[in-house]
Amino acid sequence: MLFKATAQKNIIFPLLLLKVLLFVQVFQYNKIVAFLLLFAILCSLLSLFIRYEFKIDKDILTYRTYILRVNVYEKAVKPMEIKKIVFKRVSWKTKLATVRVENGWNMRISLFNPPNVFKELETFAGEFDIDVQKTSDYKALEKTS
């Protein structure tokens, strides 16, 4: 099953506007700081177009990151490469799953749609006998939802 997520635009966009206002003020006095601020503006603007995909197949987990339509990062993990899956709570109602792998970066799964990604991940872990760890905060979230 394919799950999708995007960057949190409601956080990035106001910060982008603030950086543009600062750039206009700083540009008159200090060119080096203005250049660094312009770089920060470009990075923030680019981050508005970041998109994430997480796919659970029969025997593989795939995590992809796109900027616009260009695939900039992809990681595919087989069950034997997974140490454990840790389920946590990030904020009041936000769940997070971290797939800890033997080699490379761990996969952080949060804010994906549809929200049944955590149940699918638990099912995947159960099929392949992968160690699952749940924090007490996550268990409390499970009871409420």
C-alpha positions in Angstrom: 0.0 0.0 0.0 1.2 3.5 -0.8 1.2 6.3 1.8 1.9 10.0 1.0 2.9 13.0 3.0 4.0 16.6 2.3 6.0 19.2 4.0 4.2 21.2 6.7 3.3 24.3 4.6 1.5 26.0 7.5 4.8 26.3 9.3 7.1 27.0 6.4 5.1 29.7 4.6 4.9 32.3 7.5 8.6 31.8 8.1 9.3 32.4 4.4 7.4 35.7 4.5 9.4 36.7 7.6 12.7 36.0 5.9 11.7 38.0 2.8 10.9 41.0 5.1 14.2 40.6 6.8 16.0 40.4 3.5 14.6 43.7 2.4 15.8 45.4 5.6 19.3 43.8 5.7 20.1 44.2 2.0 20.7 47.9 2.6 23.4 47.5 5.3 25.2 44.1 5.0 25.6 42.3 1.7 27.1 39.1 3.3 24.1 38.6 5.7 21.8 39.5 2.8 23.3 36.7 0.7 22.9 34.2 3.6 19.4 35.3 4.1 18.7 34.9 0.4 20.0 31.4 0.5 17.7 30.6 3.5 14.8 32.0 1.5 15.6 29.8 -1.5 15.9 26.7 0.8 12.5 27.5 2.4 10.9 28.1 -0.9 12.2 24.8 -2.2 11.0 23.0 1.0 7.4 23.9 0.1 7.7 21.4 -2.8 9.0 18.4 -0.8 6.8 15.3 -1.0 7.3 11.9 0.8 6.1 8.5 -0.1 6.2 5.3 2.0 5.2 2.0 0.4 4.6 -1.3 2.1 4.9 -4.2 -0.3 4.8 -7.9 0.5 8.4 -8.2 1.6 9.9 -4.7 1.3 9.5 -1.2 2.8 10.3 1.7 0.4 10.7 5.3 1.5 11.1 8.1 -1.1 11.6 11.8 -1.0 10.8 14.1 -3.9 11.4 17.8 -4.6 9.0 18.8 -7.3 8.9 15.6 -9.3 12.5 14.7 -8.9 13.4 11.7 -6.7 16.1 12.9 -4.4 16.2 10.1 -1.9 15.1 6.5 -2.0 15.6 3.7 0.5 14.3 0.1 0.2 14.6 -2.2 3.2 13.9 -5.9 3.5 12.7 -7.5 6.7 16.0 -9.1 7.6 17.7 -5.6 7.5 15.3 -4.2 10.2 16.4 -4.3 13.8 13.1 -3.1 15.3 10.2 -0.7 14.8 9.6 1.8 17.5 6.2 3.5 17.9 6.1 6.9 19.7 3.9 9.9 20.2 5.2 13.2 18.8 2.6 15.7 19.9 -0.9 15.6 21.4 -2.4 13.4 18.6 0.5 12.7 16.3 2.0 9.2 16.1 5.5 8.4 14.9 7.0 5.1 13.8 10.8 4.7 13.5 12.0 1.8 11.5 15.5 1.1 12.8 17.7 -0.5 10.2 21.1 -2.3 10.4 22.9 0.0 7.9 22.1 3.6 6.9 19.5 6.1 8.1 16.4 5.0 10.0 13.0 5.7 8.4 10.7 8.1 10.3 7.0 7.6 9.5 4.7 10.4 10.6 1.8 12.4 9.1 1.2 10.1 6.2 -2.1 9.6 4.6 -4.2 7.4 4.9 -3.6 7.3 8.7 -3.7 3.5 8.8 0.0 3.4 8.0 0.7 2.4 11.6 -1.6 -0.6 11.6 -0.1 -1.7 8.2 3.4 -1.4 9.7 2.4 -3.5 12.7 0.9 -6.1 10.4 4.2 -6.1 8.4 6.2 -6.5 11.6 4.0 -9.4 12.8 4.3 -11.3 9.5 8.1 -11.2 9.5 8.6 -11.4 13.3 10.2 -8.0 13.6 10.7 -6.6 17.2 8.1 -3.9 17.9 8.5 -1.4 20.8 5.6 0.9 21.8 6.0 3.7 24.3 3.4 4.2 27.0 2.4 7.5 25.3 1.8 5.7 22.0 -0.4 3.1 23.8 -2.5 5.9 25.3 -3.0 7.3 21.8 -4.0 3.9 20.5 -6.7 3.7 23.1 -8.2 7.1 22.3 -8.3 6.6 18.5 
